[in-house]
Amino acid sequence: MNGHLLSVRLLQEHDIVNARRRARTISGHLGFDTLEQTRIATAVSELARNAFQYARGGLVDYLVEGALAPQVLTIRVSDHGPGIANLDDVLSGRYHSRTGMGLGVVGTRRLMDTFQVKSGSSGTTITIKKVFPRRAPILTTAGLERLAARLLAEPPSGPAEEIRQQNQELLRALDELRARQQDLERVNRELEDTNRGVVALYAELDERADHLRRADELKTRFLSNMTHEFRTPVNSILALTRLLAERLGANTEQKDELFYIRKSAQQLSDLVDDLLDIAKVEAGKIEIRPAPFEVASLFGALRGMLRPLLVNQSVALQFEIPDDLPPIYSDESKISQILRNFISNALKYTERGEVRVSARLTPQRDAVEFAVADTGIGIPEQDIERVFDEFVQIENPLQRRVKGTGLGLPLSRRLAELLGGTISVQSTLGEGSSFSVMIPMAYRATRAALIAPIAEGRNPVLVVEDSEEDLLLYERLLEGTRFQVVPARSVPAAESVLEALRPSAIVLDLRLQGEEVWDFLTRLRREERTAPVLVIVASTIDDQQKGFALGASAYGVKPIGRGWLLSKLEALVPDPRIVRVLTVDDEETYRFIVREMLNDPMYEIAEAGSGADGLRLTHELPPDVILLDLRLTDMTGIQVCERLRQDPRTAKVPIILVTSQALSGEETRRLSDVFAVLPKSTLTRDSLRSTIHHAVTRHADSEAPR
């Protein structure tokens, strides 16, 4: 949906006030808070003032884009003036004017989410956008029409009313600033006092930390050595008891001397295993092997594994498996070990009732909380934290009958921390306990391990998709092409991949695990690290208008065909074996000379006869290198360079200046970031190709992840 709300013509000076008032009113109706209303109104006021002052009039249009949340408020200010001279300098903040021209434009960019400007001799159009707040309701077509009618029916207010409103906003801002200043002064005083104490403690803390570190290393070394030494005789005792039982023909369940020897040896063996695991964790020798797995299969394995421990008929072991849990990417064996400790403890210390094992997705949908609740003896409140200390066992009559090592819970906490999770416990004495472990959906500690090696000559494509069937489909669609799928089943998993790898493109499903992820698309376009990466939306959500408004390079509605996907990827992602060269020169003769010098299948040539055409082609056909003339008919090569550097999508494209003009000192300074300068008078096939090769190679090396 792309709905028009209202237009305000700028014919007289008081129309600027009307445009500001309308901006505040509209943003208030759309759910923006008071601060955001003031920002939007200020941005519109500045742009309207510029249009009236420098173009003697203009038009302000208020629109709403998108049919699904989050929708976008779009405001377009247009005029038919002479255009903005020195636009590049104005946008970069380098332009200084006695009248203050340009300050409003620069300030507006900071106030809004998106800022676009088109300016020429026929006029200027500036488009600003603000994403609706999360709590804002969806504005339907009918709601849009009602709001538009309501705005038209509102009586116009005079300048005095608008001045009063602005004064109120100023007073609120001053009150907030005064309160923040007072808070800042108070915090500074507290920090000064705290810093003096902290500095005094640092030396003592460093000394104690060093003592603790050495003691911990000694303890870990002792545990590791002793457990290895104990393991051999304990295993020998167990083997000998089995041989004696076979020789005597004894019943393994008969409680004789042999039975108690074997039971004691087994307890000692369990203690040795737990000590060895703790020593490995503390020494950093536990290896995490993350892989995707289903919670249902984990619970099935636990149910079969722990059934022999359920000897008390008065206790029931229940597993609750929700239907909406997606696969987890973590170490299944470590999670199973944690849950086995929880469940075995619960079965030991529950005489009647039930032990219930459950799992649920957190509200943020970035982690799974596993819980084991029992109706057992419970833990006194003052002893809850002590159960995670090594060799600690809480005194209780049942505790005396059921012996443990006191190492299971400390080991479980360490394993959970290794997986990036946390353990918590709630307990009431005499009523029962509930042990929970929070495990992230995607194990993030070894991000590089999540990514399969990228085959030589293939372009990585990050596919953010939670459906296993669709991921398999993408694998099949891109099989045999130069593109390699890097899967991510959630937004956290995608962010982990992006920290370790810069993909050539991103294929994004806007609905992941039952929720829409428009905010992730917005973040991809905002952040400098991911802004140059092209995003192809492939989703069941049919809202192309909003997708393109938020920065998608292509938009397809599922089901996606192989031809469509490949055509978009081929158009947006250049083949690394083919160098795309853009020649920007107003002399047709030299464009022909360059074309002949690069007459080879490894080069793909695009030509522009003006600076404006060159800037347009850099977005339509992203080049690997740009050959730029210094003197053009519509703008200078310096202006083209500055416009390219201001756009995140073209800021890092290497530029080779090919010119017949000698550079002045000022021109050399302003063109300091071009890769090379080649005089037309001495240009040869070898020098041109060699310079292009070095420029592309250096650019590829600088973009490689480190």
N, C-alpha and C positions, 0 to 999 in steps of 0.2 A: 504494500500500500504506500502511495506517495500522495498525501492529502494536503491541500492548500487551505490554510486557516484564514489568512488576512493579508492585505497589502496596505502599505502606507506610502503615499506620495510625498516627496520632499519638495514642496513648492515655496514655502515660507519658513522662516527661522523657527517659528513655534512648532512646525512639523517634526523637528528634531526631538523636542520634548515629548510629542505624541508618540513617536517611534519608541522612545525609551520606556514610556509608560506602558505601551502595548507589550513590549518585550517582558516587562516585569509581570504584568497581568497574565499573559499566556503561560510563562514559566511557572507562576503560582498555580494556575489551573492544572498544569501537567504534573504537579507533585514535587517540584524542586523546593528545597528549603530556602529560608530567607537569604542566606549567604550566597547561594547559587543564583537566586533571582537577581540580586544586586550585581553579581558578576556578568550575567547575561545582559541585563539592562545597560550596564556600563559599556560593554563591548558594542552593543547596537548603537548607543549614543555616540561613541567615538567614530564609528564608521559612517553614521548618518551625517555627523558634523563635517567630516572630510568631504563627503559627496556634495553637501550643500555649499561648502566653502570653496572647493576647487573646481566643481563641475556645475555649480549654480542649480543644483537639483538632482533628484534621483528617485529610486523606488526601493522600498524595503518589503520583502516577501517573507512570510512566516509559514513554514511547512512542517509536516510530521512524516517521517520515513519509517517503513517497516510495519509488518502486520503482527509480528510476535515480539515478545520481550527479549532484550531491551529495545524499545523504540528510540528514534533519534529525532531531536528537535533541530531543524535546519533553518537558518536565517540567511537570506541572500540580499545583499545591498548592491544595486547596480546604478550606473549613471552613463551619460553620453558625453562626458567631458573629454579633454585631450589625453587622458591616460596618465599614468604615474611615471614620470621620468626618473631615472636612477632607481628603478624598482629593486634591483639586486642590492644596491647599497642600503636602501630603506629596510629591506627584509633582514639584512645582516646586522643592522644597528649602526652601520658606519656613517650613515647620512646625517648631517647636521644642518638644521634650517633655523633661521631667525623666527619664522612663524610657527615653529614646532611641528611642521609637516613630517609625518612618518612615525612620530611617537605613539599616536593612537593605534596605528596598524601594528606596531611591535607589541604594544601592551595588550591588544586584543588577542594576539596569538597565544599569550600566556594564560588568558582567561578561559579559553574554549578548548574543547577536546581536539577539534579538527579545524584547520584554517587553509583555505585555498583562494588564490587570487589570479585573475586573468586581466591583463591590462594592455591596451593598445591605443592607436590613434582614434578608434571609434568609441572608446569608453572603457570603463573598469567594472568588473563584477567580482565581488568578494563574498565567498560562501563560508559560513562558520557553522559548526555543529556541536551539539552537546547530547551525550547519551542519557536517556531517562534514568532516574535513580531506581534502585532495585525494588523499592516498595511501591513504585508508581503503578497504578492499574493499567491494563491494556486499553488503548484508545481505539475503539472500533470505528468503522466508517460512519455508523449512525452517531456515535459519540463525537466524532470529529465535526459532523454537520451541526450538531447541537451546540458545540463549543463555538463554532464559527458564527452561528446565528446569535449566540449570547454576546460575543465580542462586538458584532455589528450594532446590537441594541444598546450597548453601554454608552451613556452620554460622554462626550469629550470633556476632559478636565483642563483647566487653565494652567498657565505657567506657575501661578502662585501655589496651586495644589501640588504640582510636581516638585517645586522648590521645597515645600513643607515635607514632602515624602523623602526627598534627598537629605534634608536636614536630619530627619529621624534616622535614616540609614547612617549618616555621619556620626550622630550621637551614639548609636549602638556600636559602631566600629570603634569610636573613641573609648567607650566603656570597656569593650573587650580588650583593647590595647592596654588600658590602664590596669585592668585586672591581671593581664598577662605580665605586664611590667612588674607589678607587685609580686606575683608568683615567682618571676624570674629572680628578683632581688632576694626573696626569701630562700629560694633554692640555692642561689649562689652563696649566701651566708652559711647555709647548712653544709654545702659542699666544701667550703673553706675549712670549717670545723672538722668535717669528716676526713678531708685530705691530710690534715695534720696527724690525725690518729692512724690513717692508713700507712703513711710514710713511716711512722714509727714502728708499725707492725711488720712491714715488708721483710726487714732483715731477719727477724725472729721466725717468720713463716718460711722463708727460704731455707733457713737452717733446719727447721723441723721437717720440712718437706724432703730435704735431702736424706735425713735420718730415716724417715718413713719409706722412701724409695729404696734405700739399701736394705732395710728390714724386709720389705715386700719381695725384693729380688731373692733374698736368702730364703724366705719362706717358700716361694714358688719353686726354687731349685731343690729345697729339701723335700717338698711334697712330690715333685716329679721323680727324684731319685728313690725315695722311700717306697712309693707306690710300685715302681718297677721292681724293686727288690722284694716287696711283699707278694707280688703277683705270682712269681714262680712257686714258692712253697704252698701258697693257698691253692693254686691249681693242682699241685701234686696231692694235697690232702683230699680234695674233691675226687680226683681220679682214683686214689687209693680206696676211698670209701665205696665207690662204685664197684671196684674189683672185689673188695671184701663182701659186699652184699651179694654179688653174683656167686662167689665161692661158697658162701654160707646158705645161699638160696633164700635170703631174708626178704620179707615183704617190705617194699619201700615205704609203705604207710605205717608200718609197725613202729611204735615209739619206744625203741630200745636205745642202747648206748650208741649204736652206729647211726641211728636217726638223728640224735642230738649232735653228734660230731659233724655230720653232714650239714645240718641246719646252721650250726655255728660257723662252719667254714664258708657257707654260702653268704651269710651276713657279712663276714669279713671280706669276701670277694666283692660284694656290692659296695662296701665302704671303700675299697681300693679303687673300684671303677669311678665312683663319685669324686674321690680325691684327685684321681688322674684327670678327669674332665675339668675340674676347677683349676688345676695347675695348667692345663692347656689353654684355658680361657685367659688366665692371668698372664701367661707368657705370650699371648697373641698367636698361638699355633692352631686355633680352631679355624677350619676353613669353611666359609659359607658358600653353599652351592645353590644359588637361586634358580628356580624354574617355575613355570606356571602350574598351578594345581587347583582342583576344586575342593571346597570345604566338605562337600558330601562324601567324596572318596576318603578324605582324611578321617572323618567321623566313622565311616564304615570300617576302616582298618583299626581304629581305636576300639570300637565295639567288640570286634573279634579278638583283639589282643588282650583286653582287660576282662573278658567274660570269666576266665578261670579264677580271677581274684574275688568274684562275687559269690562267696561261700555262705553269706548270711542271707537267709530267705526273707528276712524282715526289711531288707534294703533293696530298693529298685534303682537301676541305672538307666537314666533316660537321656536321649540325644534329641535336641531340637535343631532342625536344619531349615532355615528360611529359604524360600524359593528365589529371592531376588539377589542372592550373593554372586557377584562376578568372580572370575578366577583371580587368585592371589599370585603375585610374583615374589616368592621368597623361598627360604629353605624349609621344605615340608618336614624333613626329619627333625630339625631343631624345634619347630613348633610342636611336633608330635611328642618330643621328649618333655617339653614344658607341660603339656596337657596330661601326659602320663603321670608326671609327678603330682599334679593337682588332683587327678582322679584317684590315684592310689592312696594318697593321704586322706581324701574324702571317704573312701571306702573303709579305710582302717579305723577312722575315728567317728563313724556313724553307726550306731547300734540298731536304729530303726528309722524308717522314713524313706528318703530318696536322695540320690545324687543326680543332679540335672546339669547336663553339658549343653551349652548354647553358643551361638555366634550371631553377631549382628553387625551391619554396616553403620559406621559413625555418621552423624548428621552431615559432616563435611564430605562424606563419601571418599575419604582418602585413606581409611584404615578400617580394619575389622577387629571387633572386640570379642574375644573368646572368654567365656565365663564358666566356672565350675562351682555350683552352689550345692550345699548339703544341709541336712537337718541334724548334724552331729553335735559334738560336745561344745563347739565354739571356742573362742580364744578371749581371755580377759583383755580389756581395752589397753591396759598398760603394757601388755606383752605382744601386741600386734606387730610392732616393728622388730622385736627381738627374734621372731621366727625366721627372719632372713639373715640372721647371724649364723656363722658356721658352728656346728655341733650343739646348737641350742635346741632343747626340747622342753616344752611347757609341762609343768607338773600337773598330773591328773590321774585318778585311779585307772582309767582306761589306758592312759599312756604307759602305765607300768606293765600292762598285759601285752600291749602292741609296741614292739620296739622298732625304732628307726635309726638312721644314721645322723640325722640333723644336717644333712648336706643337700637334700633334694631342692628345697626352696632357694637357698643361696645360689645354687647352680642354675636354677630356672631364671632367677633375676639376671644373672650375668648373660645367659643365652638370649634373653629378651632384649637386653641392651645392645648386644651384638647385631641383632636384627633391626635395630632402630626403634624398638618398642619399649613399653613400660608395663610394670606389674602393679596392681593395687589389690587391696583386700578389705572386705567389710565383714565384721563378725560380731555376734552377740553371744555372750556366755550362756550355755545351756540351750540355745536355739539353733545355732548353725553358723556356717561361714560361707563366704562367696569370694573366690579368688578369680581375678580377671587379668588378662594380658592383652594389650593393645598392639597390634602388628600392622605396619604400613602396607597399603595395597601393593606397592612396588618397593622392593629393597633398593635403597639409594646409595649405600656405602660404596659400592663398586659399580659406578655408572658405566664404565667402559665394558664391564662384563655383560651388560644387558644388550649390547649391540654386537650382532654377528659381523665378522670381518667383511669389509666392502671389497668386492672383487675388483681387480685392476681393470680400469677402463669403464667402470659402471658408475652411474650417478645415484647417490643415496636419496631415496624419497621417503620421508617420514609419513607413515600412514597412521593417523590417530583414529582408531576404530575399535569399538568394544565387541563387535560380533566376530566370532571365530570363522563363521561361514564367509563373511565379507572379506576378512583378512586373507583367507585362502583364495578367494576370487581375485583379489588384487595380485597375489603371487602368480596366479595363472595368467592374468591379463598382461603382466609385465614380463612374463617368462620369455627369454630369448631376445629381449630388448636391451638397451644400454642403461635401463633404470633398475635399481635394486630396492626392494621394499624393506624398510626398517619399521617394524610394527611397534605401536604403543597403544595399550588398551584403556588408558585413562589420561587425564590431563597431568597428574603428577608424573606418570611414566613418560609422557611426552616432554615435560620440562627436564627430566633427568637425561633423556637422549639429547636434548638441545644443549645441555651443559657440556656434553662430551663430543658432540658432532654438529657440524653445520651442514644440514641437508641441502640438496639442490632445489627441492620443493617440498611442500607439505600438503598432503591430502587429508582434509579434516571433515569428520562427521560432526554435525552440530548437536546431535543428541547422543550423549554417552551415559550409559547406566541409568537411563530414564530421565536425565536432566539435560537441558540445553546449555551450550557452552559458548554463547555469543561473547561473554566477557573474555574468554581465552583468545578468540579471534582479535578482539580489540587490543589485548596485551601484546599479541604478536606484532601488530602494526605499530604500536607505540614504542616498544623497547628498541633501543638502537641495535642491540645484538641480533634481533630477529627481524627487524624491519626490511632488510634487503631480500629475505627469503620469500619467494612467491607462494601464495596459499591458494589451493584449489579446493573449494567446498564441494563435497559430495554427500548429500544428505537427503532424507525423506522430507525435510522442512522446505517448503516451496516459498521462499521469501528472498528472491534474488536482489530486489531493490535494496533491502537492508544489508545483505551480504556484500554487495559492491560498495555501499556507503561506508561500511566498516573496514574495507580494505582487501576484500577477496579479489584475486586476479582472474579467477574463473569460477563459475557456479553451475553445478549440475544436480539434477534431482534423480535419486535412485529409481530404478536400476541403472547403473552406469555401464556403457558399452566400451569395448576395447578401443574401437576407432576414436570415440570422443576423447577418452582419457589420453591416449597416445598423441592425438593431435594437439591437445592442450599442453602436454608436457614437452613435446617437440618444439612448439612455438615459444614456450616460456623459458625452457632450459636449453641453452646452447650446447651443442655437441663439443666436448672438450677436444676432440680431434680436429674440429673445424673452427677456425678463428674468424669471428665476426668482426669485420672492419667497417666503421662508419666514417666516410669522407665528407667533411663539411667545408665546401669551397664554392665561391660564387663564380669561379672561372671554369667553364665546361671543359676547356682544353686540359687543365691540370687534373680534373676528375677523370678524364679519359686516360691520361698518362699513368695515374695511380692504378686505374683498373687494368691497364695492360701490364704494369709491373707486377701486379698480384694475380695475374691470370693463371690460377692454379686451383685444383679441386679443394685444397686445404684452406682456401680463403673464401669467405662469403662476404661480398661487398654490398654495402648500402650507401646511397649517395644523397646528399642534401645540398641545395644551392643557396640556402640562407641559414642564418642562425636559428630562426624560429622552426624551420623544418628539421634542423639537426636536433633541437631539443625534443621535438615531437617523436622523432624516430628512436631516440634513446630509450623511450618508454615502450613504443610499439615493437621494436626489434632490439632488445638489449644487447649492445655491442661488447666485445672483449677489449677493444681498443678504439680510440677516436683519433683520426687525422684531421687537424683543425687549422684552417687558415686564420691569420691574424686580422686581416681586413675583409669584412663582409659588408653586403649592401645595407642590411637592416640593423646590425649591431656589430660590436667588435668581438674578436676572439676572446678578449679578457672578460667581457660580459657573459659570453657563453660558458667559459670556465667557471665563473662564480656561480652562475645558475646551476650548473651541474654539481658543484660542491655543496650546495645548500640542500639538495635532494638526497635523502639517505639511499635511494635506489641507485643513484649514479655517482655518489660522492667519491667512490674508490676506483672508478673506471679509469685506467691509465690514458693520458692525453699526450699525443705527440704533435707538436706544433710544426706545421709544414708551411713555410712562408717565404716570400721574396723580400720582406722588409727586415731591416736591422732593428733589433730591440733597443729601446731607450732604457736608461737606468730604472725609471719608475715602472716600465712594462716588465722588466726582468724581475723586479721585486714582487709585483702582483702575480707573476706567472711562475713563482718559485716552485710550485708543486707539480708542474708539468713534467712528464717523464724525460722528454728530450726535445730539442729544437733542431729541425732539419732544414737547411736552406734549399729552396727550389732550384737554385742555380747549379748546385752540385749533387742533386738527388739522383741516386742510381738504384737499380733493382736490388743489388746486394745490400746496400746500406739501409734501404727501406725495410726489406724483409728481416734483416738482422735486428734492427731496432724494434720492430713489432714483436719478434720472438722474445727478446730480452724483457720487454714491457709486460707481455702476457705471463711469462715465467715468473717474474718477480711478484706480480700481482697474485698469482696462484699460490706462491710460497707464503705470502703475507696473510692470505685468507685461510691457510690450513690450520686446523685446531692444534693447540699446543698442550 
